[in-house]
Structures are given as C-alpha cells and as structure tokens.
C-alpha cells in the first residue's frame, strides 16, 4: 500500500468535499462576552477570526501570526492575548530561530524594553517542556505503529507538536496521531447529516479526551472512545506524557470537520 498524507484525520473522500476549505472558527468572544457585549463578541468571532484570519489567499496563517505578534509587541501588550498569539505563531510554523530574529528586528522600531518583555514570554512558549529526540524514539519503540511526520498541514488547530501516520486510506480511514507532552487539538466537531463521527483507539502513552460540558477523561493504551457526529470535544496528550491514538473515520454523508477555539491553559493546566 502506498501511504498518502491526508488533508485531515477526518478527511472526506468525496472529491468535492476534498476541495472544501476548512475554516478557522472562534467562539471565545461569545463564550466570554456574549451576554455583556454581544456585538463585540460577534465581531471578534465572525469578522476578525471568521473572515480576516481565513483570507489565506491574501496572507498565510503564518504571515498573519507574524504581523499580529509584532503589532502587539509594538503596543507593549504582553498579556494572555500576546501569549495566545505567540503559541499560534509557533503552531503556524514560525520557528524559535525565526521568532528570535523577528523580535530582534522589531526591537529597533518598537522599543528595547518592549522587546525584553516579549522575549521573556516567547522563550517560555518555544522552549518550555520541549521534548527531546530520545523521548520521541522511546515512545515510538513502545508502539506497533510509526509516529509519522509532523502534522504541519493542520498545526494551526493544535497547541504543541503533533505527528500523523496514515495507516489506511482505503475503505476506512485509519491514522495514527501522536501528541508530544502538553500537545492537544482545539475544540472541534465532526459534522454529518447521517453517520459520521470518529473512533479513537489509544495505543501509547497517556492522554485526555473531553466533551463540552463534561469532565476530561484520562486515556491509556487499550481505551476506546466513540465520538458521535455533532459532539464538541478535544483530545491530546497529558502534560507530562507522549500520547498516541488511532483515529478511525466513521462513514457518513455530508461529512465535515469544524475547528473551534483552543483549549485554554487554565483548564488544561488543571489536569494531572
């Protein structure tokens, strides 16, 4: 069998669906300010993230992250929003070497003290808890399936580094998805008019699965999670462990995947 990297772990084989663009979705505005400032929340979720960030034909997500980071640094804003956009920049492909050069260059125009503050946060985002190559090799040796290649095509929907290894792209799609410690995907929903959804089969390490409105569930090798279509959820590694699961596509009609907001650090940090 010749393995081909899929566009998505819930890719649709229908050629028309394969051409559809998966849009960046955001609900943070409505979640946090929907009752108090509904218009601001709508503009944040639907215009800023729903329209501006999705104009990839004009600027890539990587370039938009670069512009956003420099703009926030120039204003001296090194709060939680700055940290969020630094993490997005990392997930969108900006390397440690590149962010160091970007902030160094911007320092001459935005101000040296602002650069110092930005560097402190950037250093934490790019180096804190970075897994070693030995840890990755150890995790892979303890599994039957390969880790595969970095899941760069969908890095913007993950916090941290993930890897993807297609095992079957015929009949039923089966993919081994591996998460470095601390890595998790965004909240998302598998849509279908009938059937659809996903099955997770845990094969290595320790991770978590959580459905919206419920407590997070710890996952270990041998655990199986059935995810019906229409259920908002996320899954990923524990903070201190690599984690791998097989993602099995469930056949359905009019299948699509909707990516939503990131899992916030406070909620994730409460997990052991």
C-alpha positions in Angstrom: 0.0 0.0 0.0 1.2 3.5 -0.8 0.6 5.8 2.0 -0.6 9.3 1.2 -0.8 12.1 3.7 -4.5 13.1 4.1 -5.7 16.6 4.4 -7.4 15.8 7.7 -7.8 12.9 10.1 -11.4 13.1 9.2 -10.9 13.7 5.5 -13.7 13.2 3.1 -13.2 11.1 0.1 -15.8 12.8 -2.0 -13.7 14.9 -4.4 -15.9 17.9 -4.0 -15.5 17.7 -0.2 -11.8 17.3 -0.5 -11.7 20.7 -2.3 -13.6 22.4 0.5 -11.6 24.7 2.7 -11.7 24.1 6.5 -12.4 27.5 8.1 -10.8 28.9 11.2 -13.6 29.0 13.8 -13.6 31.0 17.0 -16.2 31.2 19.8 -14.1 32.9 22.6 -16.0 36.2 22.1 -19.4 34.7 22.6 -18.2 32.4 25.4 -16.7 35.3 27.5 -18.6 38.4 26.4 -21.7 37.1 24.7 -24.1 38.3 27.4 -22.2 41.5 28.3 -21.1 42.8 24.8 -22.9 40.7 22.1 -21.8 42.9 19.2 -18.2 42.9 20.2 -18.3 39.2 20.6 -19.9 38.8 17.2 -17.3 41.0 15.5 -14.5 39.1 17.3 -15.7 35.6 16.3 -17.3 36.2 12.9 -15.3 39.1 11.4 -11.8 39.0 13.0 -11.4 35.3 13.1 -14.2 34.2 10.8 -13.3 36.5 7.9 -9.9 38.2 8.3 -7.9 35.2 9.6 -9.4 33.0 6.9 -8.2 35.2 4.0 -5.3 32.8 3.3 -5.4 33.6 -0.4 -4.1 37.0 0.6 -1.8 36.1 3.6 -1.0 32.8 5.1 -1.8 32.0 8.7 2.0 32.1 9.4 2.3 35.6 8.0 -0.8 36.8 9.9 0.7 35.4 13.1 3.9 37.3 12.4 2.1 40.6 11.8 -0.1 40.1 14.9 2.9 39.3 17.2 4.8 42.4 16.1 1.8 44.6 16.3 1.0 43.5 19.9 4.7 43.8 20.9 4.8 47.4 19.5 2.0 48.3 21.8 3.7 46.8 24.8 0.8 44.2 25.1 2.4 41.1 26.7 -0.6 39.7 28.4 -2.5 36.5 27.9 -3.6 37.6 24.3 0.1 38.0 23.4 0.9 34.6 24.8 -2.0 33.1 22.8 -0.7 34.6 19.5 2.8 33.5 20.3 1.5 29.9 20.6 -0.5 30.4 17.4 2.7 31.6 15.7 4.6 28.6 16.8 1.7 26.3 15.7 1.6 28.1 12.4 5.2 27.2 11.6 7.4 30.1 13.0 10.5 28.5 14.5 12.4 29.5 17.6 15.2 31.0 15.4 12.7 33.0 13.4 10.8 34.4 16.3 14.1 35.5 17.9 15.1 37.3 14.7 11.6 38.8 14.3 11.6 40.3 17.8 15.2 41.5 17.5 14.4 43.3 14.3 11.2 44.8 15.8 13.1 46.0 18.9 14.8 48.8 16.9 11.4 50.2 15.9 9.1 49.2 18.8 11.5 49.8 21.7 14.1 47.8 23.6 12.1 47.4 26.9 9.1 46.0 24.9 11.4 43.5 23.2 12.7 42.3 26.6 9.2 41.7 27.8 8.2 39.9 24.6 11.4 37.8 24.6 10.6 36.5 28.1 7.2 35.2 27.0 8.5 33.9 23.7 11.3 32.0 25.3 8.8 30.3 27.5 6.5 29.4 24.6 9.3 28.0 22.4 11.4 26.2 25.0 9.3 25.2 28.0 8.9 21.5 28.2 10.4 20.8 24.7 10.6 17.1 24.3 13.9 15.5 23.4 14.6 13.3 20.5 15.4 10.4 22.9 11.9 10.7 24.4 10.3 10.6 21.0 12.3 7.5 20.0 11.4 5.7 23.3 7.7 6.4 22.7 7.9 5.1 19.2 9.7 1.9 20.2 6.9 1.1 22.6 4.3 1.2 19.9 3.3 -1.1 17.0 2.7 1.9 14.7 5.0 4.6 13.4 4.7 8.2 14.6 4.9 9.5 11.0 5.6 13.1 10.0 4.9 16.4 11.7 1.2 17.3 11.2 2.1 20.7 9.8 -0.9 21.0 7.5 -3.2 21.3 10.5 -0.7 22.7 13.0 -2.9 25.8 13.5 -5.5 23.7 15.1 -3.1 22.2 17.7 -1.3 23.6 20.7 2.1 21.9 20.6 3.6 19.5 18.1 1.6 16.6 16.7 2.5 13.9 14.2 0.4 12.0 11.7 0.9 8.5 10.2 -1.7 7.3 7.7 -2.2 3.5 8.2 -5.2 3.1 5.8 -6.6 5.5 3.3 -8.9 2.9 1.6 -12.3 1.6 2.7 -11.9 3.1 6.2 -9.5 5.9 7.0 -7.2 5.0 10.0 -4.5 7.3 11.1 -2.0 7.1 14.0 -2.0 10.5 15.7 0.8 11.3 18.1 1.0 14.2 20.5 4.1 15.5 22.3 3.6 16.1 26.1 1.3 19.1 26.5 0.0 18.9 22.9 -3.7 18.9 22.3 -6.0 19.8 19.5 -8.6 22.6 19.5 -12.2 22.0 20.4 -13.9 20.7 17.3 -17.0 19.0 15.9 -17.4 16.2 13.3 -20.5 17.0 11.3 -22.6 14.7 9.2 -26.2 14.5 8.1 -26.1 10.8 8.9 -23.5 8.5 10.3 -20.1 10.1 10.7 -18.1 10.8 13.8 -14.8 9.2 14.9 -13.4 6.4 17.0 -10.2 6.8 19.0 -8.2 3.7 19.9 -5.4 4.5 22.4 -2.2 2.8 21.6 0.6 4.5 23.6 1.3 6.9 26.4 -1.3 8.9 28.4 -3.7 11.5 27.2 -7.1 13.0 27.7 -10.5 13.3 26.0 -13.2 15.8 26.9 -16.6 16.6 25.6 -18.1 20.1 26.0 -19.8 20.4 29.4 -18.2 17.3 30.9 -15.1 16.4 32.9 -11.9 15.4 31.0 -11.4 11.6 30.8 -7.9 10.1 31.1 -6.9 7.8 28.3 -4.4 4.9 28.4 -3.4 2.2 25.9 -6.4 0.0 25.2 -9.1 2.6 25.9 -11.6 3.2 23.1 -13.6 6.4 22.6 -16.7 6.6 20.4 -17.3 10.2 19.2 -20.7 10.7 17.5 -21.2 13.4 14.9 -22.2 16.8 16.4 -20.3 16.4 19.7 -17.9 19.2 20.6 -14.7 17.8 22.0 -10.9 17.8 22.1 -8.2 15.2 22.8 -4.5 15.2 23.3 -1.6 14.3 25.5 -1.2 14.6 29.2 1.1 17.5 30.3 3.9 15.0 31.2 3.5 12.2 28.7 3.6 11.4 25.0 0.3 10.1 23.7 -0.8 8.2 20.5 -4.2 7.1 19.4 -5.6 5.6 16.2 -8.2 7.9 14.7 -10.8 5.8 12.8 -13.2 7.6 10.4 -16.8 6.6 10.6 -18.5 6.6 7.2 -21.3 9.1 6.8 -23.0 11.5 4.4 -22.0 15.2 4.0 -19.1 14.7 6.4 -17.1 17.8 7.5 -14.9 18.9 10.4 -15.4 22.2 12.2 -12.4 23.6 14.2 -13.2 25.9 17.1 -11.3 27.6 19.9 -8.2 26.4 21.6 -8.3 24.6 24.9 -7.3 27.3 27.4 -4.2 26.8 29.5 -6.1 27.2 32.8 -8.4 24.3 32.1 -5.7 22.1 30.6 -3.2 23.0 33.4 -5.6 21.6 36.0 -5.2 18.1 34.5 -2.6 15.8 36.1 
